[in-house]
Amino acid sequence: MPAEDTDAERTENAGRTENAEPGRPDPSAADDITVRDAVSAPDAEGRPRRTTRRFPLFTRDTARPEGGGRAAGGDAPAPARQWPVLTVVLVVGLGLLLTALGVFRWGTLLIGAALLAGAALRWVLPDVGMLAVRSRFTDIATYGVFGLSIALLALMAQPDPVLEIPFLKDTLHFTVS
């Protein structure tokens, strides 16, 4: 019974056919690149290099999300360059202030509207600065779902809800009784 090949012999023999000489690549192969590891990728010169699936200790080259450029030119002051995110944050802050002052429904409606406005800004503008966190689709979906949810919950808040959904009351009575 023949002994099993070691990992090194297996990777060395991976590109050869039965008729090829040991130590030489298969003459019928298109190029002379020999894969050394199960996980390898060519570098800029085309030579295979070992890559790892482990994350690096320090991130050196993180790409900005699409639309993550400045909303205004580089010569503008910092607040002007980030006006979309500042607008959303200021409106959310005003909504939180109204909520804290006892105007709950209007405060939470303002928070929901600010998030919906953030989704609209992310959709319409090519560059929104720090409002771009993820991909355009994910940002729009996240801001939109949270903004719509907060606005609908504000409209359904007790007492005297503006929006009544009949099956929700029936569902609540069904689960409690």
C-alpha positions as CSV (number, residue, x, y, z in Angstrom):
1,M,0.0,0.0,0.0
2,P,1.6,3.3,-1.0
3,A,2.1,6.0,1.6
4,E,-0.2,9.0,1.3
5,D,1.2,12.2,-0.2
6,T,2.1,15.1,2.1
7,D,0.5,18.5,1.5
8,A,3.7,19.8,-0.1
9,E,3.9,16.9,-2.6
10,R,0.2,17.3,-3.4
11,T,0.5,21.0,-4.2
12,E,3.7,20.3,-6.1
13,N,2.0,17.6,-8.2
14,A,-1.2,19.5,-8.6
15,G,-0.4,21.0,-12.0
16,R,1.2,17.8,-13.5
17,T,-0.2,15.0,-15.6
18,E,1.0,11.4,-15.3
19,N,3.4,11.8,-18.3
20,A,5.2,14.9,-17.0
21,E,8.7,14.8,-15.5
22,P,8.9,15.4,-11.7
23,G,10.0,19.0,-11.0
24,R,9.0,20.3,-14.4
25,P,5.6,21.8,-15.3
26,D,3.3,20.2,-17.8
27,P,4.4,21.2,-21.3
28,S,0.7,21.3,-22.4
29,A,-0.1,24.0,-19.7
30,A,-0.8,27.4,-21.1
31,D,1.6,29.3,-18.7
32,D,4.4,28.5,-16.2
33,I,2.5,29.6,-13.1
34,T,2.6,26.9,-10.5
35,V,0.1,27.2,-7.7
36,R,1.9,26.7,-4.4
37,D,-1.0,26.7,-2.0
38,A,-4.6,25.9,-2.0
39,V,-5.3,29.6,-1.5
40,S,-3.1,31.8,-3.8
41,A,-3.6,34.7,-6.0
42,P,-1.4,36.5,-8.5
43,D,0.3,39.7,-7.6
44,A,0.8,42.7,-9.9
45,E,3.5,41.0,-11.9
46,G,1.4,37.8,-12.3
47,R,3.4,35.6,-9.9
48,P,1.3,33.6,-7.4
49,R,1.5,34.8,-3.9
50,R,0.1,33.3,-0.7
51,T,-2.9,35.1,0.6
52,T,-4.7,34.5,3.9
53,R,-8.3,34.6,4.9
54,R,-7.4,36.2,8.2
55,F,-8.2,39.8,8.6
56,P,-5.2,42.1,8.9
57,L,-4.3,43.6,12.3
58,F,-4.4,47.1,10.9
59,T,-6.7,48.3,8.1
60,R,-4.7,50.2,5.5
61,D,-7.0,50.6,2.4
62,T,-10.7,50.9,3.3
63,A,-12.8,52.1,0.4
64,R,-15.3,54.8,1.0
65,P,-18.9,54.0,0.3
66,E,-20.3,55.2,-3.0
67,G,-21.4,58.8,-2.6
68,G,-19.1,59.2,0.4
69,G,-17.3,62.2,-1.2
70,R,-17.7,65.8,0.1
71,A,-21.1,67.4,-0.4
72,A,-19.3,70.7,-1.1
73,G,-15.9,71.6,-2.4
74,G,-12.7,71.1,-0.4
75,D,-12.2,74.8,0.0
76,A,-15.5,75.1,1.9
77,P,-15.5,75.0,5.7
78,A,-16.2,71.6,7.3
79,P,-19.9,72.2,8.2
80,A,-20.6,73.2,4.6
81,R,-18.9,70.0,3.3
82,Q,-21.1,67.8,5.5
83,W,-24.4,69.7,5.2
84,P,-26.6,66.6,4.5
85,V,-25.7,64.7,7.6
86,L,-25.7,67.9,9.7
87,T,-29.2,68.7,8.5
88,V,-30.5,65.2,9.4
89,V,-28.8,65.3,12.8
90,L,-30.1,68.8,13.6
91,V,-33.7,67.8,12.7
92,V,-33.4,64.6,14.8
93,G,-32.1,66.7,17.7
94,L,-35.0,69.1,17.4
95,G,-37.4,66.1,17.4
96,L,-35.7,64.7,20.5
97,L,-36.0,68.2,22.2
98,L,-39.7,68.4,21.4
99,T,-40.2,64.8,22.7
100,A,-38.4,65.7,25.9
101,L,-40.6,68.9,26.3
102,G,-43.7,66.8,26.2
103,V,-44.8,67.2,22.6
104,F,-44.3,63.5,22.0
105,R,-46.2,63.0,18.7
106,W,-44.7,66.0,16.9
107,G,-41.2,65.2,18.2
108,T,-41.3,61.6,17.0
109,L,-42.9,62.6,13.7
110,L,-40.0,65.0,13.2
111,I,-37.5,62.3,13.9
112,G,-39.2,60.0,11.4
113,A,-39.4,62.8,8.8
114,A,-35.6,63.5,9.3
115,L,-34.7,59.9,8.6
116,L,-37.0,59.9,5.5
117,A,-35.3,63.1,4.4
118,G,-31.9,61.4,4.8
119,A,-33.1,58.6,2.6
120,A,-34.2,61.1,0.0
121,L,-30.9,63.0,0.1
122,R,-29.0,59.7,-0.2
123,W,-31.1,58.8,-3.3
124,V,-31.0,62.2,-5.0
125,L,-27.5,63.6,-4.3
126,P,-24.4,62.1,-5.8
127,D,-22.2,63.0,-2.8
128,V,-23.6,63.2,0.7
129,G,-20.5,63.1,2.8
130,M,-20.8,61.2,6.1
131,L,-24.5,60.4,5.4
132,A,-23.1,57.7,3.2
133,V,-22.3,54.8,5.5
134,R,-22.9,51.7,3.5
135,S,-23.9,51.2,-0.2
136,R,-26.5,53.5,-1.6
137,F,-29.2,50.8,-1.6
138,T,-28.6,49.8,2.0
139,D,-28.5,53.4,3.2
140,I,-31.8,54.2,1.5
141,A,-33.5,51.1,2.7
142,T,-32.2,51.5,6.3
143,Y,-33.1,55.2,6.6
144,G,-36.4,54.7,4.8
145,V,-37.6,51.7,6.9
146,F,-36.6,53.3,10.2
147,G,-38.0,56.7,9.3
148,L,-41.3,55.2,8.1
149,S,-41.6,53.0,11.2
150,I,-41.0,55.8,13.6
151,A,-43.5,58.1,11.8
152,L,-46.2,55.4,11.7
153,L,-45.6,54.5,15.4
154,A,-45.9,58.3,16.2
155,L,-49.2,58.4,14.4
156,M,-50.5,55.3,16.2
157,A,-49.4,56.5,19.7
158,Q,-52.0,56.7,22.4
159,P,-54.1,58.7,23.5
160,D,-56.1,59.7,20.5
161,P,-54.2,58.0,17.7
162,V,-54.2,59.7,14.3
163,L,-53.8,56.4,12.5
164,E,-55.8,53.4,13.6
165,I,-55.2,49.9,12.2
166,P,-58.2,47.7,13.1
167,F,-56.5,44.3,12.9
168,L,-53.8,45.4,15.4
169,K,-56.4,45.9,18.1
170,D,-58.0,42.5,17.3
171,T,-54.5,40.9,17.4
172,L,-53.8,42.4,20.8
173,H,-57.1,41.3,22.2
174,F,-56.6,37.8,20.8
175,T,-53.2,37.4,22.4
176,V,-54.2,38.9,25.8
177,S,-57.4,37.0,26.3
